[in-house]
């Protein structure tokens, strides 16, 4: 049923109107996590035919230098969160389509056999929601007591991209950004922990890839003015949030919106999500809290 609804919406002309008229002079940021290569390539084929790929430095530079009007029409910035090991299979595709993507990396998992804490239980479960509501120190304690997980625990397998793989990503035109050290919800952290997660992750990633790391993404999109101050003081040039919307000339570089694309989305759902229509309908139906 969902597939049919998405297809009908695509045929309605609404995505065309939003993309070609309303958002024509805006920047669309689409965010992935861990898509499969074959499906991801179909998405890129669609994007290539309807958008112009840009890199993050172009976008941030255009905002800061007030040259936003000089960006290509229908600019699209493609980003990934977390830095899953499977993302390496996407590198040849990104290179073939000349996509200057960003991977926001959970630095403390790189070059280890550690795992992402949010993969220890179902992502959309009540248990996950409860964990995310806890203060950070209580979340860590509950993970250890109830799920036998802590940040430095080794699992005997690689979950994140290695430093060599990240360097190869940079070599094909990609940008490595930070997604903290261990992906806590920063607005639930004590100030010393939150600032350390921001600054230490940058230092470690710069040492790992041998390049400046100046772009940051908020884990789960959680942030407030105190959190953004930690990000600025850590030396970043931008910060991506997790609320739906387009980047305009008036967008703060430290609170960039994006549209999340489901890793398993077919081409029709991806089109609906990328143009923002998916989130417009969800908001109207009051089925999603932003």
SERO-4910 file (N, C-alpha, C, O; in steps of 0.05 Angstrom, whole numbers):
BEGIN
 pado doro    nc1    nc2    nc3   cac1   cac2   cac3    cc1    cc2    cc3    oc1    oc2    oc3
  Unk    A     17    -24      0      0      0      0     17     25      0     12     44    -15
  Unk    A     38     26     17     56     49     18     69     54     -9     71     77    -18
  Unk    A     77     33    -22     90     35    -49     70     48    -68     78     65    -84
  Unk    A     45     40    -67     25     51    -86     21     81    -80     18     97    -98
  Unk    A     19     88    -54     14    116    -46     38    133    -56     33    155    -67
  Unk    A     62    124    -51     85    139    -60     86    143    -90     92    164   -101
  Unk    A     79    122   -104     78    123   -134     57    143   -143     62    159   -161
  Unk    A     34    143   -131     13    161   -138     21    190   -132     15    209   -148
  Unk    A     34    194   -110     44    221   -103     64    231   -123     64    254   -131
  Unk    A     82    213   -132    101    221   -153     87    229   -179     95    248   -192
  Unk    A     67    214   -186     52    219   -211     35    244   -208     26    256   -228
  Unk    A     29    253   -184     11    276   -180     23    302   -189      9    322   -194
  Unk    A     50    303   -191     63    328   -199     72    344   -175     86    364   -179
  Unk    A     64    337   -151     72    352   -127    102    352   -123    114    373   -117
  Unk    A    115    329   -125    145    330   -122    158    348   -142    177    362   -136
  Unk    A    148    347   -167    159    364   -188    156    393   -180    175    409   -183
  Unk    A    132    401   -171    127    429   -164    146    438   -141    157    460   -142
  Unk    A    148    421   -120    165    428    -97    194    431   -106    207    451    -99
  Unk    A    203    412   -121    231    411   -130    237    434   -150    257    448   -147
  Unk    A    221    437   -170    227    454   -192    218    483   -187    229    502   -201
  Unk    A    200    488   -169    190    515   -164    197    524   -136    213    543   -133
  Unk    A    186    511   -116    189    521    -88    218    519    -79    229    538    -68
  Unk    A    231    496    -84    258    492    -73    280    496    -94    303    487    -90
  Unk    A    274    508   -116    293    510   -139    319    524   -131    340    517   -140
  Unk    A    316    545   -114    339    561   -106    348    554    -77    363    570    -65
  Unk    A    339    532    -67    347    523    -41    366    499    -44    368    487    -65
  Unk    A    379    492    -22    396    468    -22    382    446     -7    373    450     16
  Unk    A    381    423    -19    369    399     -7    392    382      4    410    375    -10
  Unk    A    390    375     30    409    356     42    394    330     47    374    330     61
  Unk    A    404    308     36    392    282     40    411    265     57    435    264     51
  Unk    A    400    252     77    416    238     97    410    208     97    387    200    100
  Unk    A    431    192     94    429    163     95    445    153    119    459    168    133
  Unk    A    441    127    125    457    113    145    472     90    134    496     90    132
  Unk    A    457     69    125    470     44    117    455     31     94    445      8     97
  Unk    A    452     45     71    437     33     49    452     11     34    476     10     35
  Unk    A    437     -6     20    450    -27      3    459    -15    -23    445      3    -34
  Unk    A    481    -24    -34    492    -11    -58    473    -10    -82    471     11    -95
  Unk    A    460    -32    -88    443    -32   -112    420    -12   -110    415      2   -129
  Unk    A    407    -11    -87    386      8    -83    396     37    -83    384     55    -94
  Unk    A    419     40    -69    431     67    -67    438     78    -95    434    102   -100
  Unk    A    448     61   -113    455     70   -139    430     79   -155    431     99   -170
  Unk    A    407     66   -151    383     75   -163    375    103   -154    365    120   -169
  Unk    A    379    108   -128    374    135   -117    392    155   -130    383    177   -138
  Unk    A    417    149   -133    436    168   -146    429    173   -175    432    196   -184
  Unk    A    419    153   -189    410    157   -216    388    177   -217    387    194   -235
  Unk    A    369    175   -198    348    195   -197    358    223   -190    351    242   -204
  Unk    A    375    225   -169    386    251   -162    401    264   -184    398    288   -189
  Unk    A    417    248   -198    433    260   -220    416    272   -242    423    292   -255
  Unk    A    392    261   -246    374    271   -267    358    295   -258    346    308   -275
  Unk    A    357    300   -232    339    321   -222    352    342   -205    339    363   -199
  Unk    A    376    338   -196    391    356   -179    419    360   -189    428    347   -207
  Unk    A    433    379   -176    462    382   -181    477    377   -155    471    390   -134
  Unk    A    495    358   -155    510    352   -130    529    374   -123    543    385   -140
  Unk    A    530    381    -97    549    401    -87    562    390    -63    552    371    -51
  Unk    A    585    402    -55    598    393    -31    592    412     -8    582    434    -12
  Unk    A    598    403     16    590    418     40    605    445     42    593    464     52
  Unk    A    629    446     33    644    471     35    632    492     16    632    516     23
  Unk    A    622    483     -7    608    502    -25    584    514    -10    579    538    -12
  Unk    A    569    498      3    544    507     16    550    526     39    539    548     41
  Unk    A    569    518     57    575    534     80    589    560     71    583    582     81
  Unk    A    606    558     51    619    582     40    598    602     28    601    626     32
  Unk    A    578    591     14    558    608      2    541    623     23    534    646     19
  Unk    A    536    609     46    521    622     67    538    644     80    529    666     84
  Unk    A    562    637     87    580    656    101    588    680     84    591    702     94
  Unk    A    593    675     58    602    696     40    580    710     26    585    728      9
  Unk    A    555    703     32    532    715     19    532    713    -11    525    731    -26
  Unk    A    540    689    -20    540    683    -48    522    660    -55    526    645    -73
  Unk    A    500    657    -39    482    634    -41    470    633    -69    466    611    -79
  Unk    A    465    656    -81    452    656   -107    470    644   -129    461    638   -151
  Unk    A    496    642   -123    515    631   -143    516    600   -142    528    588   -160
  Unk    A    503    588   -123    502    559   -122    484    549   -146    467    563   -155
  Unk    A    490    525   -155    473    514   -177    444    511   -168    438    507   -145
  Unk    A    426    514   -187    397    510   -181    394    480   -173    408    462   -183
  Unk    A    375    476   -155    369    449   -145    394    435   -135    399    412   -142
  Unk    A    409    449   -118    433    437   -107    426    415    -87    406    418    -72
  Unk    A    441    394    -87    436    372    -69    463    363    -56    483    358    -69
  Unk    A    462    362    -29    485    352    -13    477    326     -1    456    323     12
  Unk    A    493    305     -6    488    278      4    506    272     28    530    275     26
  Unk    A    494    263     50    509    257     74    501    231     86    480    220     80
  Unk    A    519    220    102    515    195    117    520    200    146    538    216    153
  Unk    A    505    187    163    511    188    192    523    162    201    517    140    191
  Unk    A    541    164    221    552    142    237    578    130    225    597    125    241
  Unk    A    579    125    199    604    113    188    604     83    190    624     71    198
  Unk    A    582     70    182    581     41    182    602     29    163    608     40    142
  Unk    A    612      6    171    633     -8    155    622    -14    127    637    -13    107
  Unk    A    596    -20    124    585    -26     98    585     -3     79    581     -6     55
  Unk    A    588     22     89    589     45     72    612     43     52    611     56     31
  Unk    A    632     27     58    655     25     39    646     14     12    658     20     -8
  Unk    A    625     -2     12    615    -13    -13    602      8    -30    597      3    -54
  Unk    A    596     31    -19    584     53    -34    605     71    -47    598     87    -64
  Unk    A    630     69    -38    650     87    -48    653     86    -79    654    107    -91
  Unk    A    654     62    -91    657     62   -120    633     75   -134    636     87   -156
  Unk    A    609     73   -122    585     85   -134    587    115   -132    581    130   -151
  Unk    A    595    125   -108    598    154   -104    619    165   -124    615    187   -135
  Unk    A    640    150   -128    661    159   -146    651    159   -175    657    178   -190
  Unk    A    637    139   -182    627    137   -210    607    160   -216    607    170   -238
  Unk    A    591    168   -197    571    189   -201    582    216   -193    568    237   -195
  Unk    A    607    217   -184    621    242   -176    605    257   -155    599    281   -158
  Unk    A    599    243   -134    583    254   -112    602    262    -89    614    244    -77
  Unk    A    605    287    -82    622    296    -60    608    294    -33    601    314    -21
  Unk    A    604    270    -24    588    264      0    603    271     26    627    275     26
  Unk    A    588    271     48    599    274     75    592    249     91    569    240     89
  Unk    A    611    239    106    605    218    126    611    229    153    634    236    159
  Unk    A    590    232    170    594    241    197    599    216    214    582    199    218
  Unk    A    623    215    225    634    190    237    633    191    267    639    211    280
  Unk    A    624    168    279    626    164    308    655    155    314    662    132    311
  Unk    A    671    175    322    700    171    322    709    149    341    729    135    334
  Unk    A    696    144    363    706    125    382    702     96    374    713     78    387
  Unk    A    688     91    351    685     64    341    704     58    319    707     34    311
  Unk    A    717     78    308    736     74    285    761     59    295    771     63    317
  Unk    A    770     40    278    794     24    284    791      7    309    811      1    323
  Unk    A    766     -1    315    761    -19    338    742    -41    330    732    -42    307
  Unk    A    736    -58    349    715    -78    346    691    -71    363    676    -88    371
  Unk    A    688    -45    369    665    -35    384    640    -34    367    642    -37    342
  Unk    A    618    -29    380    593    -28    365    579     -2    372    585     11    393
  Unk    A    560      6    356    543     30    361    522     22    382    508      2    379
  Unk    A    520     38    403    502     31    425    473     29    415    457     12    425
  Unk    A    465     45    396    438     46    386    431     22    369    408     18    361
  Unk    A    451      5    363    445    -20    348    442    -44    367    439    -67    357
  Unk    A    443    -39    392    441    -61    411    411    -68    417    406    -88    431
  Unk    A    392    -52    407    364    -58    411    349    -45    388    360    -27    375
  Unk    A    324    -54    382    309    -43    359    307    -13    360    302     -1    380
  Unk    A    312      0    337    314     29    335    288     43    343    289     64    355
  Unk    A    265     32    336    240     47    340    224     34    362    199     37    363
  Unk    A    237     20    380    223      6    401    217     25    425    230     46    427
  Unk    A    199     17    442    194     33    466    219     33    484    224     54    497
  Unk    A    234     12    484    258     11    500    278     32    490    292     45    506
  Unk    A    280     35    464    298     55    453    289     83    460    305    100    468
  Unk    A    263     88    458    252    114    465    257    120    494    264    143    501
  Unk    A    254    100    511    260    105    540    289    111    545    295    129    561
  Unk    A    307     97    531    335    102    534    342    131    526    357    145    540
  Unk    A    330    140    504    336    167    494    325    189    512    335    212    511
  Unk    A    306    182    529    295    202    547    311    205    572    308    225    587
  Unk    A    329    187    578    345    187    603    368    207    601    378    212    580
  Unk    A    376    219    624    401    233    625    424    215    616    422    191    619
  Unk    A    444    227    605    465    211    592    478    190    611    482    168    603
  Unk    A    484    198    635    497    179    653    479    156    660    488    134    664
  Unk    A    453    162    662    434    140    668    431    122    644    427     97    646
  Unk    A    431    134    620    430    117    595    453     98    594    450     74    588
  Unk    A    477    108    599    501     90    599    499     68    620    506     45    614
  Unk    A    489     75    643    487     55    664    466     34    657    471     10    661
  Unk    A    444     42    645    423     23    638    433      5    615    427    -19    615
  Unk    A    448     16    596    459      0    575    477    -22    586    477    -45    576
  Unk    A    493    -15    606    511    -34    618    496    -55    634    502    -79    632
  Unk    A    477    -47    650    463    -65    668    443    -83    653    441   -106    660
  Unk    A    429    -71    634    407    -86    621    414    -99    595    403   -118    586
  Unk    A    435    -87    581    442    -97    554    471   -105    552    480   -112    530
  Unk    A    485   -105    574    513   -114    575    530    -99    554    546   -111    540
  Unk    A    525    -73    552    540    -57    532    552    -33    546    539    -20    562
  Unk    A    576    -26    538    589     -1    546    605      9    522    611     -7    504
  Unk    A    613     34    522    625     46    499    649     32    489    653     29    464
  Unk    A    667     23    507    692     11    499    691    -20    495    711    -32    491
  Unk    A    667    -31    498    665    -61    496    672    -70    467    662    -58    448
  Unk    A    688    -91    465    695   -102    439    677   -126    433    670   -142    450
  Unk    A    669   -129    407    650   -149    399    662   -169    380    648   -188    371
  Unk    A    687   -166    373    700   -186    355    693   -182    326    699   -200    310
  Unk    A    682   -159    319    676   -153    291    677   -123    287    674   -108    306
  Unk    A    682   -115    263    685    -86    256    658    -75    248    645    -85    230
  Unk    A    649    -54    263    623    -42    257    626    -16    241    608     -8    226
  Unk    A    649     -2    245    653     24    232    675     23    212    693      6    213
  Unk    A    675     43    194    697     46    175    723     50    190    724     62    211
  Unk    A    745     39    178    771     43    190    783     69    181    772     83    163
  Unk    A    806     77    193    819    102    185    828    100    156    826    120    141
  Unk    A    838     77    147    847     74    119    823     77    100    826     88     79
  Unk    A    800     66    108    777     68     91    767     97     90    758    107     69
  Unk    A    769    111    112    761    140    112    780    156     95    772    175     81
  Unk    A    806    149     95    825    163     78    818    158     48    821    176     32
  Unk    A    810    134     42    803    128     14    778    143      6    775    151    -17
  Unk    A    760    147     25    736    163     20    744    192     14    733    205     -5
  Unk    A    762    203     29    772    230     23    785    232     -4    782    251    -18
  Unk    A    800    211    -11    814    210    -37    795    212    -61    803    221    -82
  Unk    A    770    203    -58    751    204    -80    733    229    -79    713    230    -93
  Unk    A    741    247    -61    726    273    -60    707    275    -37    692    295    -36
  Unk    A    707    256    -19    689    257      4    700    274     26    723    282     27
  Unk    A    682    281     45    689    297     69    682    281     94    660    270     96
  Unk    A    701    280    112    696    266    138    688    288    158    702    307    163
  Unk    A    665    283    170    655    301    192    653    285    217    657    260    218
  Unk    A    648    299    239    646    286    265    617    282    274    600    299    268
  Unk    A    612    260    287    586    253    298    589    246    327    575    229    338
  Unk    A    607    260    341    616    256    368    634    231    371    640    218    351
  Unk    A    641    225    395    659    203    401    643    176    403    651    156    392
  Unk    A    620    177    418    605    153    422    575    157    418    559    140    427
  Unk    A    567    179    406    539    183    398    520    186    421    498    174    421
  Unk    A    526    202    442    506    208    462    487    229    452    493    242    432
  Unk    A    464    232    465    447    254    459    457    278    475    455    279    499
  Unk    A    468    297    461    485    317    473    469    335    493    480    344    513
  Unk    A    444    340    487    428    357    505    421    342    531    409    354    549
  Unk    A    428    316    533    424    301    557    450    297    573    450    284    594
  Unk    A    472    309    563    498    305    575    505    328    594    495    351    591
  Unk    A    521    322    614    533    343    630    553    359    613    564    348    595
  Unk    A    557    384    620    573    401    602    601    391    597    611    392    574
  Unk    A    615    379    617    642    370    612    642    346    593    660    343    577
  Unk    A    622    328    596    620    305    579    613    313    550    624    304    531
  Unk    A    593    331    548    584    339    521    606    354    505    610    348    482
  Unk    A    620    372    519    641    386    505    663    367    497    674    369    475
  Unk    A    670    348    514    691    329    508    683    312    484    700    306    467
  Unk    A    658    303    483    648    287    460    652    302    434    659    290    413
  Unk    A    648    328    434    650    345    410    680    349    403    688    345    380
  Unk    A    696    358    422    723    366    416    742    342    413    758    342    395
  Unk    A    738    321    429    756    298    428    751    283    402    770    272    390
  Unk    A    726    282    393    720    267    368    734    282    344    744    268    326
  Unk    A    734    308    345    748    322    323    778    317    323    790    311    303
  Unk    A    790    318    347    819    313    349    826    285    340    845    282    325
  Unk    A    811    265    348    817    238    340    814    234    310    830    221    297
  Unk    A    792    245    299    788    241    270    810    255    253    818    244    233
  Unk    A    818    278    262    839    292    248    865    276    248    880    275    229
  Unk    A    871    264    271    894    247    273    892    221    256    911    212    245
  Unk    A    867    211    254    863    187    238    864    191    208    875    174    194
  Unk    A    853    213    199    852    217    170    873    237    160    877    239    135
  Unk    A    886    251    178    907    270    170    896    295    155    911    307    140
  Unk    A    871    301    160    858    324    147    842    339    168    834    328    188
  Unk    A    837    365    163    820    380    182    791    368    182    781    361    161
  Unk    A    779    367    205    752    358    208    736    382    219    739    388    243
  Unk    A    720    395    203    708    420    211    677    420    209    664    441    212
  Unk    A    666    397    203    637    395    201    626    374    221    639    353    225
  Unk    A    603    380    232    593    364    255    563    359    251    549    375    239
  Unk    A    554    336    260    525    329    260    517    321    288    530    305    301
  Unk    A    494    331    296    484    325    323    472    297    324    455    291    308
  Unk    A    481    280    342    469    254    345    439    256    351    431    270    369
  Unk    A    423    242    335    394    242    338    382    269    333    358    273    336
  Unk    A    399    288    325    389    315    320    385    332    345    376    354    344
  Unk    A    393    320    368    388    334    394    408    356    399    432    352    398
  Unk    A    397    381    403    415    403    409    400    426    420    376    428    418
  Unk    A    415    444    433    404    469    443    427    490    442    448    484    432
  Unk    A    423    513    452    443    534    450    469    526    464    491    533    455
  Unk    A    467    513    487    491    504    501    507    484    484    531    485    482
  Unk    A    492    465    472    505    445    455    519    458    431    542    452    425
  Unk    A    505    477    418    517    490    395    541    507    403    560    510    387
  Unk    A    542    516    428    565    530    437    589    511    440    612    518    434
  Unk    A    584    486    449    605    466    450    616    461    422    640    458    418
  Unk    A    598    459    403    606    454    375    624    476    365    645    471    353
  Unk    A    615    501    369    631    524    360    658    525    373    679    528    360
  Unk    A    658    521    400    684    522    414    703    500    407    727    502    411
  Unk    A    692    478    396    709    455    388    722    461    361    738    445    352
  Unk    A    714    483    348    728    491    323    714    482    297    726    484    276
  Unk    A    689    474    299    675    466    275    664    490    259    660    512    271
  Unk    A    661    487    233    650    508    216    620    505    211    607    524    202
  Unk    A    609    481    216    581    477    211    571    455    230    586    440    241
  Unk    A    544    454    232    531    434    249    505    426    235    488    444    230
  Unk    A    501    401    230    476    392    218    458    381    239    465    364    255
  Unk    A    433    391    238    413    381    257    398    358    244    409    344    227
  Unk    A    373    353    252    359    330    241    329    337    237    312    319    240
  Unk    A    324    362    231    296    369    226    292    373    196    311    381    183
  Unk    A    268    367    186    264    369    157    262    398    147    250    415    160
  Unk    A    275    403    125    274    429    113    297    433     93    314    416     90
  Unk    A    298    457     81    318    463     61    337    484     72    330    499     90
  Unk    A    361    484     61    380    505     68    376    529     50    373    526     25
  Unk    A    374    552     61    371    577     47    394    596     54    411    590     71
  Unk    A    394    620     42    415    639     48    414    649     77    433    659     88
  Unk    A    390    645     90    387    654    118    391    632    138    389    637    162
  Unk    A    397    608    129    401    585    147    427    589    162    447    596    151
  Unk    A    426    583    188    451    583    204    468    560    197    458    537    195
  Unk    A    494    564    192    512    541    186    513    522    210    523    499    207
  Unk    A    504    531    233    505    513    257    478    501    264    474    491    286
  Unk    A    460    501    245    435    487    249    423    480    222    401    490    214
  Unk    A    437    463    207    429    456    180    407    435    180    410    415    193
  Unk    A    385    439    165    364    419    163    371    398    143    390    402    127
  Unk    A    356    377    142    360    356    122    334    340    119    315    342    135
  Unk    A    334    322     99    313    303     96    325    275     99    343    268     84
  Unk    A    315    260    118    325    232    121    313    215     99    289    215     94
  Unk    A    330    199     87    321    179     67    323    152     79    344    143     88
  Unk    A    301    137     79    301    110     90    321     93     74    320     93     49
  Unk    A    338     78     88    358     62     74    345     41     55    358     34     35
  Unk    A    321     33     61    308     12     45    287     24     26    271      9     14
  Unk    A    286     51     24    266     64      7    268     56    -22    290     56    -33
  Unk    A    246     50    -35    247     46    -64    249     74    -77    248     94    -62
  Unk    A    251     76   -103    256    101   -116    234    121   -112    238    145   -111
  Unk    A    209    111   -111    186    129   -107    186    141    -79    181    165    -76
  Unk    A    191    125    -59    192    135    -32    216    154    -29    213    175    -15
  Unk    A    239    148    -41    262    166    -39    255    193    -52    264    214    -41
  Unk    A    241    193    -74    233    218    -87    215    234    -69    219    259    -66
  Unk    A    196    221    -56    178    235    -38    192    246    -14    187    268     -5
  Unk    A    211    230     -3    226    239     20    245    262     13    247    282     28
  Unk    A    259    260     -9    279    280    -17    266    308    -23    279    328    -18
  Unk    A    241    308    -32    228    334    -39    214    345    -15    204    368    -16
  Unk    A    213    331      8    201    341     32    172    333     35    160    338     56
  Unk    A    160    322     14    131    316     15    124    295     37    103    297     50
  Unk    A    142    276     41    138    255     61    133    268     88    116    259    103
  Unk    A    150    288     95    149    300    121    126    320    124    116    324    146
  Unk    A    118    332    102     95    350    102     70    334    109     54    342    126
  Unk    A     67    311     97     43    294    102     44    283    130     24    281    144
  Unk    A     67    275    139     69    264    167     62    286    187     49    280    207
  Unk    A     71    310    182     64    331    201     34    337    200     22    341    221
  Unk    A     22    337    177     -6    342    175    -22    320    189    -43    325    202
  Unk    A    -12    296    187    -25    273    201    -18    271    230    -29    255    245
  Unk    A      1    288    238     10    288    267     20    261    276     15    253    299
  Unk    A     34    248    258     45    221    265     75    222    270     87    201    275
  Unk    A     87    245    268    115    246    273    122    271    288    113    293    281
  Unk    A    138    269    309    147    292    324    174    300    315    192    283    313
  Unk    A    178    325    309    204    334    298    221    345    321    244    353    316
***
